[in-house]
Amino acid sequence: MKYMLIMRSTDEAKKAYQSLPFEQVLEAMGNYNEQLIKAGVLLAGEGLADELTDAFVVDFSSDTPAVTDGPYGETHELFNGFWILEVGSKEEAVEWASRCPLGPGSKLEVRRVTDMSDFAEYADTPAMQKEAVWRAEGF
């Protein structure tokens, strides 16, 4: 099973991180990532640039999608980075998420990543057959 761990911060968390030496934050995250790698569960993971730099929003509320630069909403609505883990169970995902070195005001939203079995009733449709080929080719 694949799970995505989505890092979210509040204003409290941002303030706490600003009081720490950045090298300390990098070391803690590096140690966590190393544990994930050594356990063979890390498939992907990235931090995201500050929401004020190159981010934008595409809003599909109208016939023509609108692209805007912020405002992006409340801090807790943003996410700062993610990991994708492949683990044997939800409980294992909970265990890894609980080990993440985040402080007060930070949260990890953990979501299972769907796979082809989630769409088994549609397996014979052209769209899903095409998807199966793409996945087999390692898209």
C-alpha positions in Angstrom: 0.0 0.0 0.0 1.2 3.5 -0.8 0.5 6.4 1.5 1.2 10.1 1.0 2.3 12.0 4.1 1.4 15.7 3.5 3.3 18.2 5.8 1.1 21.0 7.0 2.1 23.9 9.3 0.3 26.5 11.3 1.6 30.0 12.1 2.7 28.6 15.4 4.8 25.9 13.7 6.4 28.4 11.3 7.4 30.7 14.2 8.9 27.7 16.1 10.9 26.6 13.1 12.3 30.2 12.6 13.7 30.0 16.1 15.7 26.9 15.3 19.0 26.9 13.4 18.1 25.7 9.9 21.0 23.2 10.0 19.2 21.5 12.9 16.0 21.3 10.9 17.9 19.9 7.9 19.7 17.3 10.1 16.5 16.1 11.7 14.7 15.7 8.4 17.8 14.1 6.9 17.8 11.5 9.7 14.1 10.8 9.2 14.6 10.4 5.4 17.6 8.1 6.0 15.4 5.9 8.3 12.7 5.7 5.6 15.3 4.9 2.9 17.1 2.2 5.0 13.7 0.6 5.8 13.0 0.5 2.0 9.6 2.3 2.3 10.4 5.7 0.8 9.2 6.1 -2.8 9.4 9.9 -3.1 9.6 13.0 -1.0 10.1 16.6 -1.6 9.8 19.9 0.2 8.0 22.7 -1.5 9.1 26.3 -2.1 7.7 29.1 0.0 4.1 29.7 -1.0 5.0 33.3 -2.0 7.6 32.5 -4.6 6.5 30.6 -7.6 3.1 29.2 -6.5 -0.2 30.0 -8.2 -3.7 28.7 -8.1 -5.8 27.4 -10.9 -9.5 27.9 -10.1 -12.0 25.8 -12.1 -15.1 27.6 -10.8 -15.9 29.1 -14.2 -15.9 27.9 -17.8 -12.4 29.2 -18.3 -10.0 28.3 -15.5 -8.6 31.3 -13.8 -4.9 31.4 -12.8 -4.0 33.7 -9.9 -1.1 34.5 -7.6 -2.4 34.2 -4.1 -3.6 35.0 -1.6 -3.5 31.3 -0.8 -5.8 31.2 2.3 -4.9 30.3 5.8 -1.5 28.9 6.6 -3.1 25.6 7.8 -4.5 25.2 4.3 -1.1 25.0 2.7 1.3 22.1 2.6 5.1 22.4 2.7 6.2 19.0 1.5 5.4 15.4 1.2 6.6 11.8 1.3 5.2 8.8 -0.5 5.7 5.6 1.3 5.1 2.0 0.3 4.2 0.0 3.5 2.4 -3.2 4.4 -0.5 -1.6 6.3 -2.2 1.5 7.5 -0.7 0.8 11.0 2.8 0.9 9.5 2.0 4.2 7.8 0.8 5.6 11.2 4.0 4.4 12.8 6.2 6.2 10.2 4.1 9.3 10.2 4.4 9.4 14.0 8.2 9.4 13.8 8.4 12.5 11.6 10.4 15.2 13.4 7.8 18.0 13.2 7.1 20.3 16.2 4.1 21.9 17.8 1.6 23.4 15.3 2.7 21.0 12.5 0.5 18.2 11.2 0.9 15.4 8.8 -2.2 14.5 6.7 -1.8 10.9 5.7 -3.8 9.6 2.7 -3.7 6.3 1.0 -2.7 6.5 -2.7 -5.2 4.7 -4.9 -4.1 1.9 -7.2 -5.7 0.0 -10.1 -7.6 -2.3 -7.7 -9.6 0.7 -6.5 -11.1 0.9 -10.0 -11.5 -2.8 -10.6 -15.2 -2.4 -11.7 -13.9 -0.2 -14.6 -11.0 -2.5 -15.6 -12.5 -3.2 -19.0 -13.1 0.4 -20.0 -10.7 1.9 -22.6 -9.5 4.6 -20.2 -8.5 2.0 -17.6 -6.9 -0.3 -20.2 -4.8 2.7 -21.4 -3.9 3.5 -17.7 -2.8 -0.1 -17.2 -0.5 0.1 -20.2 1.0 3.3 -19.0 1.7 1.8 -15.6 3.2 -1.3 -17.1 5.5 0.9 -19.1 6.6 2.7 -15.9 5.2 6.1 -17.0 
